[in-house]
């Protein structure tokens, strides 16, 4: 059971090998840069996407293209590593995880093989990126939902596909600590967004999708926007910088070993209000059209941050208005680059 103290465990030395799985993706790519900026000199970045298709690549980092759903690749990736960060998964926004549940479920192979490889390689600490999709969906049927506490994952009724994969993988992490003594960390992400992420093509999440749609409407002169569902759905969205800091703190908290914890903001917003915010940033007002047959996910979801504040004396706090401005600016640059014939993150998919 986690204690009340917020004691910090010793982290890796600057020349220790850190493995980031899923490093060609949005959060993984940003995490590699985060550690590089902190002065770590030996980082192994692994992703199944071909190297030219990675969201970002940091100079001086060992970058490997390998499918970590295969056991042999996990053994090679974990060799000599001191810490492992598992952010590898087939996932995307609601449009992806509702339509491709089998692909989401198959991500369990990555964690199953990687955590065993990490244990056999003598890894000190292992981080697993879980999700708020692991929570009981019956608690998320109202847009005016109460914020979800860590205990709300049980009785289990996770989102089909993606949510169940996360919940079962969490259990692996807990049992590797209980049975084998390997220190694991588990963070339940709540809708991470920001620059260097997917913004088009079907895997993008709501903040990026709204930015792109507003930019497209401004560029085309067709002043309308299609909103999935009726717009009353509510969510909290966490900016990437908060996510990276939270990963680091949770991984090295002595009182959070094998303990699932929310990592998200508690700033709840409806999709309609997210559209309004994006319109304000873009300086345009659009006619709204609602696609009631599109994927919309649960009616409401928010992060209860009581536990993280107690354990870390911190919570993600970058305001959505601030993070959306930076995200909009970056996506606008990507959009213009694509229009001019340049290569963008979106063109990788």
C-alpha positions as CSV (number, residue, x, y, z in Angstrom):
1,X,0.0,0.0,0.0
2,X,1.4,3.4,-0.9
3,X,2.4,5.6,2.0
4,X,1.6,9.3,2.6
5,X,5.2,10.4,2.1
6,X,6.3,11.9,-1.2
7,X,9.8,10.4,-1.0
8,X,11.8,10.4,-4.2
9,X,13.8,7.4,-5.2
10,X,17.2,7.8,-6.8
11,X,16.9,8.1,-10.5
12,X,19.3,6.7,-13.2
13,X,22.8,8.1,-13.7
14,X,23.3,10.3,-16.8
15,X,25.2,7.5,-18.6
16,X,22.7,4.7,-17.7
17,X,20.8,3.2,-20.6
18,X,17.2,4.3,-20.8
19,X,14.8,2.5,-23.2
20,X,11.8,4.3,-24.6
21,X,9.4,2.0,-26.3
22,X,7.0,3.7,-28.7
23,X,9.5,6.5,-29.3
24,X,8.3,7.1,-32.8
25,X,5.0,8.2,-31.4
26,X,3.8,11.5,-29.9
27,X,4.4,11.0,-26.2
28,X,7.4,8.7,-26.7
29,X,9.1,11.0,-29.1
30,X,8.6,14.0,-26.7
31,X,9.9,11.8,-23.8
32,X,13.1,11.0,-25.6
33,X,13.7,14.7,-26.1
34,X,12.8,15.4,-22.5
35,X,15.5,13.0,-21.2
36,X,18.1,14.3,-23.7
37,X,17.5,17.8,-22.5
38,X,18.0,16.6,-18.9
39,X,21.5,15.4,-19.9
40,X,21.0,11.7,-20.3
41,X,23.5,10.4,-22.9
42,X,22.4,6.8,-23.5
43,X,18.8,6.5,-24.8
44,X,17.6,3.7,-26.9
45,X,14.4,4.6,-28.8
46,X,12.4,1.8,-30.4
47,X,9.2,1.9,-32.6
48,X,7.8,-0.3,-35.2
49,X,7.3,2.5,-37.7
50,X,10.1,3.0,-40.2
51,X,12.5,5.7,-39.0
52,X,11.5,8.3,-41.6
53,X,7.9,8.0,-40.3
54,X,8.7,8.8,-36.6
55,X,7.0,11.9,-35.2
56,X,10.4,13.3,-34.1
57,X,13.9,12.0,-33.8
58,X,16.5,13.4,-31.4
59,X,20.1,13.7,-32.5
60,X,22.5,11.4,-30.6
61,X,19.8,8.9,-29.7
62,X,20.0,5.2,-30.7
63,X,16.9,4.8,-32.9
64,X,15.7,1.3,-33.8
65,X,12.8,0.1,-36.0
66,X,11.4,-3.0,-34.4
67,X,8.0,-4.5,-33.6
68,X,7.9,-5.0,-29.8
69,X,4.9,-7.3,-30.0
70,X,7.5,-9.9,-30.9
71,X,9.4,-11.5,-27.9
72,X,12.8,-11.6,-29.6
73,X,12.7,-7.8,-30.3
74,X,11.9,-7.1,-26.7
75,X,14.9,-9.1,-25.5
76,X,17.2,-7.1,-27.8
77,X,15.6,-3.8,-26.8
78,X,15.8,-4.3,-23.1
79,X,19.5,-5.5,-23.1
80,X,21.6,-3.4,-20.7
81,X,18.7,-1.0,-19.9
82,X,18.4,0.4,-16.4
83,X,15.0,1.9,-16.9
84,X,12.2,1.1,-19.4
85,X,9.4,3.3,-20.5
86,X,6.6,1.5,-22.3
87,X,4.6,3.9,-24.4
88,X,4.2,1.5,-27.3
89,X,0.6,0.8,-28.4
90,X,-1.7,0.8,-31.4
91,X,-4.0,3.6,-30.5
92,X,-5.4,7.0,-31.5
93,X,-8.4,9.2,-30.8
94,X,-12.0,7.9,-30.4
95,X,-12.3,7.3,-34.1
96,X,-9.5,4.8,-34.0
97,X,-10.1,3.0,-30.7
98,X,-13.8,2.4,-31.3
99,X,-13.2,1.0,-34.8
100,X,-10.1,-1.0,-34.3
101,X,-10.5,-2.8,-31.0
102,X,-8.6,-5.9,-32.0
103,X,-5.5,-3.8,-32.9
104,X,-5.8,-2.1,-29.5
105,X,-6.1,-5.4,-27.7
106,X,-3.1,-6.8,-29.5
107,X,-0.9,-4.1,-27.8
108,X,-1.1,-6.4,-24.7
109,X,1.6,-8.5,-26.5
110,X,4.0,-5.5,-26.3
111,X,3.7,-5.2,-22.5
112,X,3.7,-8.9,-21.9
113,X,6.9,-9.5,-23.8
114,X,8.6,-6.2,-22.8
115,X,8.1,-6.5,-19.0
116,X,9.4,-10.1,-19.0
117,X,12.4,-9.0,-21.1
118,X,13.0,-6.1,-18.7
119,X,12.8,-8.4,-15.7
120,X,15.3,-10.9,-17.3
121,X,17.6,-8.0,-18.2
122,X,17.7,-6.8,-14.6
123,X,16.0,-3.5,-15.3
124,X,15.7,-1.3,-12.2
125,X,12.4,0.3,-13.0
126,X,9.6,-0.2,-15.6
127,X,7.0,2.4,-16.6
128,X,3.6,1.5,-18.2
129,X,1.5,4.1,-19.9
130,X,-2.1,3.2,-19.0
131,X,-5.2,5.2,-19.8
132,X,-8.4,6.6,-18.3
133,X,-10.1,4.2,-20.7
134,X,-9.5,1.6,-18.1
135,X,-12.2,3.1,-15.8
136,X,-15.6,1.6,-15.4
137,X,-17.7,3.0,-18.3
138,X,-20.9,3.0,-16.2
139,X,-19.5,5.9,-14.2
140,X,-19.1,8.0,-17.4
141,X,-22.7,8.1,-18.7
142,X,-23.4,11.7,-17.9
143,X,-21.5,14.8,-19.3
144,X,-21.7,16.2,-15.7
145,X,-19.8,13.3,-14.4
146,X,-17.9,13.2,-11.1
147,X,-14.2,13.0,-11.5
148,X,-12.8,9.5,-11.5
149,X,-10.7,8.2,-8.6
150,X,-8.1,5.5,-9.0
151,X,-10.4,3.0,-7.2
152,X,-13.1,3.5,-9.8
153,X,-11.4,1.0,-12.2
154,X,-13.1,-1.7,-10.2
155,X,-15.5,-3.4,-10.4
156,X,-14.0,-3.6,-13.9
157,X,-16.1,-2.5,-16.9
158,X,-13.4,-0.9,-19.1
159,X,-13.9,0.5,-22.6
160,X,-14.0,-2.5,-25.0
161,X,-10.7,-3.1,-26.6
162,X,-8.3,-0.4,-25.6
163,X,-9.5,0.0,-22.0
164,X,-9.3,-3.7,-21.2
165,X,-5.8,-4.0,-22.7
166,X,-4.7,-1.3,-20.3
167,X,-6.4,-2.8,-17.3
168,X,-4.9,-6.2,-17.8
169,X,-1.4,-4.8,-18.5
170,X,-1.6,-2.8,-15.3
171,X,-2.2,-6.1,-13.5
172,X,1.0,-7.5,-15.1
173,X,2.9,-4.5,-13.7
174,X,1.5,-5.0,-10.2
175,X,2.3,-8.7,-10.2
176,X,5.9,-8.3,-11.4
177,X,6.4,-6.2,-8.3
178,X,4.4,-8.4,-5.9
179,X,5.8,-11.7,-7.1
180,X,9.2,-10.9,-8.6
181,X,10.2,-7.6,-6.9
182,X,10.7,-5.5,-10.0
183,X,9.8,-1.9,-9.4
184,X,7.0,-0.8,-11.8
185,X,5.1,2.5,-12.3
186,X,1.6,2.9,-13.8
187,X,0.1,6.2,-14.9
188,X,-3.4,6.5,-16.3
189,X,-3.2,9.2,-18.9
190,X,-6.1,11.5,-19.5
191,X,-6.1,12.8,-23.1
192,X,-2.6,14.1,-23.8
193,X,-2.2,16.7,-26.5
194,X,0.3,19.2,-27.9
195,X,2.9,19.7,-30.7
196,X,4.5,16.8,-32.5
197,X,1.5,14.6,-32.5
198,X,-1.0,13.2,-35.0
199,X,-3.3,16.0,-36.4
200,X,-4.9,14.3,-39.3
201,X,-5.7,10.9,-40.8
202,X,-8.0,9.3,-38.2
203,X,-5.8,8.7,-35.2
204,X,-5.8,12.3,-33.9
205,X,-7.5,13.3,-30.7
206,X,-10.0,16.0,-30.2
207,X,-7.7,19.0,-29.5
208,X,-5.7,18.3,-32.6
209,X,-8.8,17.6,-34.7
210,X,-10.4,20.8,-33.7
211,X,-7.3,22.8,-34.5
212,X,-7.1,21.2,-38.0
213,X,-10.7,21.7,-38.7
214,X,-10.6,25.4,-37.8
215,X,-7.4,25.9,-39.9
216,X,-9.0,24.1,-42.8
217,X,-12.2,26.2,-42.6
218,X,-10.2,29.4,-42.6
219,X,-8.1,28.3,-45.5
220,X,-11.0,27.0,-47.6
221,X,-13.4,29.8,-46.8
222,X,-16.1,27.2,-46.0
223,X,-17.0,28.5,-42.6
224,X,-18.4,25.3,-41.0
225,X,-17.2,22.6,-38.7
226,X,-18.3,19.0,-38.3
227,X,-18.5,17.9,-34.6
228,X,-18.7,14.3,-33.7
229,X,-21.7,13.6,-31.4
230,X,-23.9,16.4,-30.0
231,X,-21.0,18.4,-28.5
232,X,-22.1,17.9,-24.9
233,X,-19.5,15.2,-24.2
234,X,-17.0,16.4,-21.6
235,X,-13.3,15.6,-21.1
236,X,-10.1,16.9,-19.5
237,X,-7.0,17.4,-21.7
238,X,-3.4,17.4,-20.5
239,X,-0.7,19.3,-22.3
240,X,2.4,17.2,-23.2
241,X,4.8,19.1,-20.9
242,X,2.7,18.2,-17.9
243,X,2.6,14.6,-19.0
244,X,6.4,14.4,-19.3
245,X,7.0,15.9,-15.9
246,X,4.4,13.6,-14.4
247,X,5.9,10.5,-16.0
248,X,9.3,11.3,-14.5
249,X,7.9,12.1,-11.0
250,X,5.7,8.9,-10.9
251,X,8.5,6.7,-12.1
252,X,10.8,7.9,-9.4
253,X,8.3,8.1,-6.5
254,X,9.2,5.6,-3.8
255,X,5.6,5.6,-2.6
256,X,4.0,4.8,-6.0
257,X,5.6,1.4,-6.9
258,X,3.0,-0.7,-8.8
259,X,0.3,1.8,-7.9
260,X,-2.0,3.0,-10.7
261,X,-2.4,6.8,-10.5
262,X,-4.2,9.4,-12.6
263,X,-2.1,11.7,-14.8
264,X,-4.3,14.4,-16.2
265,X,-5.8,17.8,-15.5
266,X,-9.0,18.3,-13.6
267,X,-10.1,21.1,-16.0
268,X,-13.3,19.7,-17.5
269,X,-14.6,21.1,-20.8
270,X,-17.3,20.1,-23.2
271,X,-16.5,19.5,-26.9
272,X,-18.7,22.5,-27.8
273,X,-16.6,24.7,-25.5
274,X,-13.4,23.2,-26.9
275,X,-14.6,24.2,-30.4
276,X,-15.3,27.7,-29.1
277,X,-11.8,28.0,-27.6
278,X,-10.3,26.9,-30.9
279,X,-12.4,29.3,-32.8
280,X,-11.2,32.1,-30.5
281,X,-7.5,31.1,-31.1
282,X,-8.1,31.0,-34.9
283,X,-10.0,34.3,-34.9
284,X,-13.1,32.9,-36.7
285,X,-16.6,31.8,-36.0
286,X,-18.0,28.7,-37.7
287,X,-21.3,27.2,-38.4
288,X,-21.6,23.9,-36.4
289,X,-22.9,20.7,-37.9
290,X,-23.3,17.6,-35.7
291,X,-22.6,14.1,-36.9
292,X,-24.6,12.0,-34.4
293,X,-23.5,8.8,-36.0
294,X,-19.8,9.4,-35.5
295,X,-17.8,7.8,-32.6
296,X,-18.2,9.9,-29.5
297,X,-16.9,7.7,-26.6
298,X,-18.3,8.0,-23.1
299,X,-20.5,11.0,-22.2
300,X,-18.1,12.5,-19.6
301,X,-14.7,11.8,-18.1
302,X,-12.6,13.8,-15.7
303,X,-9.5,13.2,-13.5
304,X,-9.8,13.3,-9.7
305,X,-6.4,14.5,-8.7
306,X,-6.7,14.1,-4.9
307,X,-4.3,11.1,-4.9
308,X,-1.6,12.6,-7.1
309,X,-1.6,15.8,-5.0
310,X,-1.3,13.8,-1.9
311,X,1.5,11.6,-3.1
312,X,3.5,14.1,-5.2
313,X,2.4,17.5,-3.9
314,X,1.8,18.3,-7.6
315,X,-0.7,17.9,-10.4
316,X,-0.8,18.8,-14.1
317,X,-1.8,22.4,-14.3
318,X,-1.0,24.0,-17.7
319,X,-4.3,25.7,-18.7
320,X,-6.1,24.3,-21.7
321,X,-6.2,27.8,-23.3
322,X,-2.4,28.0,-23.1
323,X,-1.7,24.5,-24.4
324,X,-4.2,24.9,-27.2
325,X,-2.5,28.1,-28.5
326,X,0.8,26.3,-28.8
327,X,-0.9,23.2,-30.4
328,X,-2.8,25.4,-32.9
329,X,0.3,27.3,-33.9
330,X,2.2,24.0,-34.5
331,X,-0.6,22.4,-36.5
332,X,-1.0,25.5,-38.6
333,X,2.7,25.3,-39.5
334,X,2.3,21.7,-40.4
335,X,-0.8,22.5,-42.5
336,X,1.0,25.2,-44.4
337,X,4.0,23.0,-45.0
338,X,1.9,20.3,-46.4
339,X,0.1,22.8,-48.7
340,X,3.4,24.0,-49.9
341,X,4.5,20.4,-50.7
342,X,6.7,19.8,-47.7
343,X,6.9,16.7,-45.5
344,X,4.8,16.9,-42.3
345,X,4.0,14.6,-39.4
346,X,0.6,13.8,-41.0
347,X,2.2,12.7,-44.3
348,X,3.9,9.8,-42.4
349,X,0.5,8.0,-42.2
